[in-house]
């Protein structure tokens, strides 16, 4: 790879933010799907004494989604600070 195509730290952060946003998208879809399934089968799962396990998974997935949001915001802030100041 030549020097003119080498990625800058800002490029790496931008790539990381893009990957985290993709993960956030799938995380959100997973939470929504699991919640829909949970609502359909809550009664049956309770009878099988499996409701707590599914509730724990839903909580963990929600925590992951929140952590992704925080990481994205933090990295976007860093990326913004890395931009060169506008020339006057």
ZIDA-V296528 format. One record per backbone hydrogen bond with DSSP energy under -1.0 kcal/mol. CO is the residue of the C=O (numbers start at 0). NH is the residue of the N-H. E is the energy in kcal/mol with one decimal. If there is no record, write none. Layout:
co = <CO:CO>
nh = <NH:NH>
e = <E:E>
This chain:
co = <1:2:7:8:9:10:11:12:13:14:15:16:17:18:19:20:21:22:23:24:25:26:27:28:29:30:31:32:33:34:35:36:37:40:41:42:43:44:45:49:50:51:52:53:54:55:56:57:58:59:60:61:62:63:64:65:66:67:68:69:70:71:72:73:74:75:76:77>
nh = <4:5:11:12:13:14:15:16:17:18:19:20:21:22:23:24:25:26:27:28:29:30:31:32:33:34:35:36:37:38:39:40:41:44:45:46:47:49:48:53:54:55:56:57:58:59:60:61:62:63:64:65:66:67:68:69:70:71:72:73:74:75:76:77:78:79:80:81>
e = <-1.2:-1.2:-2.1:-2.4:-2.7:-2.5:-2.3:-2.7:-2.3:-2.2:-2.7:-2.4:-1.8:-2.3:-2.7:-2.1:-2.1:-2.7:-2.8:-2.1:-2.5:-2.6:-2.5:-2.5:-2.8:-2.5:-2.1:-2.4:-2.8:-2.5:-1.6:-2.1:-1.1:-2.8:-2.2:-1.8:-1.6:-2.9:-1.1:-1.6:-2.6:-2.2:-1.8:-2.4:-2.2:-2.5:-2.6:-2.2:-2.2:-2.3:-2.3:-2.2:-2.5:-2.5:-2.0:-2.1:-2.6:-2.6:-2.3:-2.6:-2.6:-2.5:-2.0:-2.0:-2.7:-2.2:-1.9:-1.3>
